[in-house]
């Protein structure tokens, strides 16, 4: 867990611009003890996933979503569609607009903090989606107070909140002087996998070699160095087809050969990463020397 962070006197300009350009999806208060902090909630992430559409084959006109019966495939007119909830397998209860109004617990506009815990105690498998929490006008001081308390104690708040008719477990933590709420799965929503049985004992030499490989590939986390190469390649192929009418052939990847022995695979991987790290270090060293030379000439 990181140590206490320096308190930020003001919100980063990008967050202020973000809040001004986006509509809040939720508003309410953060409640802990007798303190209440009015806040607005904004989505902190967005999906860049490419979405495919159904088109008519004659003129590529997009097709709308059609409601059909699951048992017969028969089309159902909009006026014959009602909403319902499956209370058990195959048994449904219809819900009218009046029923939904009476059941609407969205009126509970409160982020109720239950506990303060160390972030390292939370398994990442529980996290779902991140949101920014921004203070309402006039609530800046208690908002900053909570940010400072979390930063200087190194704690995150575990809370419950209702968003879009669903109660979520959530973690509230500071990031660059801003509160971030991350919705979480409840314990009974996380599936328990079957245990993995190992055939044969792990040898110490194999474990040591695997540790060396992990250490050779270790680096400081920089989210900016990772991008969605699949999405980029797919977009390039789609643009190529839009121009030529056909998707270009992809170059075949070279066959590296089958490695049967685990120890051999580990050894070759360690040697390869050592060479790669050595080449990277030489490039960095050369770049630093060139920079010093340029600085000296300029002086």
GURO-292809 format. One record per residue: x, y, z of N, C-alpha, C in turn. Coordinates in steps of 0.1 Angstrom, whole numbers, plus 5000, padded with zeros to 4 digits. Layout:
XYZXYZXYZ
...
This chain:
500849885000500050005000500950125000
500550224992501350344991501150425004
502150505008502050585020501150705018
501050785028500150905027500550995015
499551045008499751124996499551275000
500151354993500051504995498651544991
498051625000496751674997496751784986
495751774977495751864966494751984969
495252104969494352224972493252244962
493452204950492352224940492252104931
491152094925490851984915491752004903
492251904897493051914884492051984874
492652064865491852134855491052034846
491651914843491051824834489751774840
489751764853488551714860487451824860
487851944862486852054861486252064848
487052054837486552054823485651934821
486051824826485251694824483851714830
483851764842482551784849481651884842
482251994836481452094829480852044816
481651944810481151894797480251774797
480151714809479351594810478151614820
477051544817475951544827476151444837
475951484850476051384861474951274859
475351144862474451034861473751004874
474151074885473651044898474051164907
473251204916473651294926473051254940
473851294950473451254964474451294974
474551224984475551264995476351144999
477651175003478451075009478251085024
477850985031477650985045478550905053
479350965063480150885072480050955085
479750875096479450935109478351035107
478551155112477551255111477851355100
478851325092479251415081478551365068
477951465060477351445047478051535037
478451485026479051555015478251545003
477551654998476751644986477751634974
477451534965478351514954477551484941
478151494930477651454917478551344911
477951244904478751134899478751134884
480051114879480251114864481050984861
480750924849481450804845482950844843
483850754848485250774848485850704836
485150614830485750534819484750534807
485150494796484350474784484850354776
483950274770484350164762484650214748
485750164743486150194729485950074720
485149974725484949854718484149874705
484649814694483949834681482649754682
481549814678480249744678479749724664
479349604661478849564648477349594647
476849624635475449644633474849544623
473549514625472949434615472449524603
472849484591472549564579471749484569
470949554560470249494549471249464538
471349344533472349304523472349384510
471149434507470949504494471649644493
471449724504471949854504472649894517
472949794526473649814538472949914548
471649924547470850004556470849934570
471050004581471049944594469649894598
469649784605468349724609468149744624
466949774627466549794641466449664649
466349684662466149564671464749514670
464549394668463149334666462849244678
461749264684461349184696460549064690
461048944694460348814690460148724702
459248634701459048534711460148434711
460648404723461748304724461348164721
459948134722459548004720459147974706
458648074699458248054685458948134674
459648244679460348324670459448424663
458148434668457148514662457348664666
457148754657457248904660456248944669
456549034679455649094688455649244687
454449294685454249444684454549514697
455149634696455449714708454349724719
453149744714452049754724451749624731
452249514727452049384734453149354743
454149434745455349414753455149474767
455349394777455349444791456649404798
456849464809458049434817457749344828
458749254831458549164842459849114848
459749044859460949004866460848854868
461948784866461948634868462248604883
461248564890461448544905462048404907
461948314898462548184898462648134884
463348024881463547984867462247954860
461948034850460748014841459548074847
459548144859458348204865458548354866
457648424859457848574858456648644865
456948764869455948854875455948984867
454749024862454649154854454749274863
455449374859455549494866455049614858
454149694863453649804856454449934860
454250044853454950164856454650204871
453350184875453050214889453750134899
453950004895454649914904456149954905
456749994894458150034893458350164902
457350254901457450374910457450334924
456650244928456550204942457750124947
458350054937459549974941460850054939
460750174934461950254931462650294943
463850234945464650264957465750364953
465650414940466650514936466550644944
465450664951465250774959466250784971
466950674974467950664984469250724978
469350854978470550914971471650934982
472150824986473250834996474250724994
475550764995476650674995476950645010
476550545015476650515030477950435032
478950505039480150435042480050345053
480450215051480350115062481750105069
482850095062484150075068485250155060
486350165067487550215060488550105061
489150065049490049955048491249985040
492249905040493449915032493149865018
493549935007493249894994493849754991
495049724996495649594994494849484998
493849505007493049395012491949355003
491749444992490649414983491149344971
490649224968491049154956490449224943
491249254933490749324921489549264914
489349134917488249064910486949124914
486849194926485649254930485249384923
486249454917485949584911485149574897
484249664895483449664883483649784874
483149904879483250024870483550144879
484350244873484750354881483950484877
483750564887483050694885483750804893
483750924888484251044895483151094904
483451134916482551204925483051354926
482251444922482551584923481651654933
482151754941481351814951480251914945
479151914951478152014947478652154952
478052254946478452394950478252414965
479252464971479152484985479652374994
479952254988480352134995481852104994
482552204988483952184985484852154998
484552225009485352205021485252065027
484052015030483951875035484451775025
484251805012484751715002486251705003
486951815003488451825005488851755018
488051775028488351715041488451555040
487451505033487351355031488551305022
488851385012489951345003491251345011
491451455019492751465027492851355037
491651315044491651215054492051075048
491551045036491850925029493250915024
493751035019495151035014496151015025
495851085036496851085047496750955056
495650885055495650755063495850635054
495850665040496150555031494950455031
493750495035492650405035491650435023
490750335020489650355011488350325019
487350395014486050375021485250265014
484650175022483750075016482350115019
481550125009480250185010479150105002
477950145005476750094997476050204990
475650184977475050294970474050234960
472950294957471950254948472150334935
472450274924472650334911471750254901
470850334894469950264884469250144889
468650164900467750054906468549934910
469749944913470549834918471449874929
471449804940472349844951473749784948
474749864950476149814947476949834960
477849744962478949764971479949854963
480649934970481550024963482750064972
483850104965485050154972485250304968
485450384977485650534975487050564978
487850614969489250634971489750764964
490750824969491250954963492150914951
492151004940493050994929493251134924
494551174925494851314921493951414927
493651404940492851504946491351494944
490951384936489551374933489051234939
487751234943487251104948486751024937
487150894937486750794927485950694934
484750664929483950554934483950434924
484350324929484350204921483350104926
482350074917481349974921482049834922
481549754931482149624933481049514933
481449394931480549274932480449244947
479249194951479149144964479749004964
480048954976480748824978480048714971
478748714971477948594965477848614950
478348724944478348734930479748694924
480748664932481948614927482048464927
482148404916482048254915483348194921
483248074926484348004932484847904921
486047914916486547814906486947684912
486947584904487447454908488947464911
489447384920490947394923491747334912
492947374910493747324899494747224906
494647104901495546994906496746984897
497946984903499146974895499646834894
499846784882500346654880501846654881
502446594891503846604894504246714903
505346704910505746814919506546924911
506347044916507147154910508647144915
509547154906510947144910511447284914
512347294923512947424928513547504916
514247424907514947494896513847554887
512747494885511647544876511047674883
510847664896510247784903511247904902
512547874904513547984904513648044890
513647954880513648004866512448094863
511248044867510048124865510148254872
510648264884510848384892511748484884
512848424878513848504870513148574858
512248494852511448544841510548654845
509848644856508948744861509748874864
510948854871511748974874512349044862
512648964851513149024839512049104831
510849064833509749134827509049234835
509649254847508949354857509349494853
508349584855508549724852507549804860
507649944861506750024868505450034859
504350034865503050034858502850164851
502750174838502450294831501350264821
500050294825498850264816498950314802
499750424800499850484787500550404777
501350304782502150224772501350114766
500150084771499349974766498250034758
497949974746496850014738496149894732
494949924727494149814721494649784707
495649704705496149674692495149594683
494249514690493249444682492249534676
491849634683490849734678491549814666
492749854668493449924657493549844644
494049714646494149634634492849604627
491749584636490449564630489949684622
490149804628489849924621490549944607
491849904607492649914595492049824584
491749704589491149604579489849644574
489049704583487649754578487849874568
488749964571489050074562489550024549
490449924549490949874537489849804528
488949744535487849674528486849784522
486649894530485850004525486450064512
487750064510488450114498488450024487
488849894490489049794479487949694478
487149684488486049584487486449444492
487649434497488149304502489149324513
489149234523490049244534491349184530
492449264531493749214527494249084534
495049004528495648884534496548934545
496548854556497448884567498748804566
499848864569501148784568501148684579
501648564575501648454585502848474595
502548444607503548464618504448344617
505748374619506748274619506548164629
506748034625506547924635507847914643
507647934657508847934666509147784670
508347694665508647554668508047514682
507847384683507147344696508147314706
507947374718508847344730508047254739
508647134741507947034749508347044763
509647064766510147064779509947204786
509347194798508947324805510247394809
511247324814512547384818513147454806
513147384795513747444783513047574779
511747574780510947694776511247804785
511347774798511647884808513047934806
514047844803515447894801515547984789
514847944778514948014766514248154767
513148154775512448284778513248374786
513948324796514848404805515948464796
516548384788517648434780517148544770
516048524764515448614755515148754761
514548744773514248874780515548944785
516548864788517848934792518349014780
518348954768518849014756518049144753
516649134755515849244752516049354762
516249324775516449424785517849494782
518849414778520149464775520149564763
519349534753519249624741518449744745
517449734753516749854758517549944766
518449884775519349964783520350044775
520849974764521850044755521150164748
519950144743519250254737519050374746
518650344758518350444768519650524771
520750444773522050504776522550594765
522350544752522850614740521950744739
520650734742519850854741520250954751
520550914764520951004774522251074771
523250994765524551054761524351164750
523451134740523151234730522551354735
521651334745520951454751521951544758
522951474766523951554773524851634763
525151564752526051634742525351754736
524051744733523251854728523151964738
522951934751522852034761524152104763
525352034762526652094763526952184752
526552144739526752234728525952364729
524652344733523752464735524352554745
524952504756525552594766526752664761
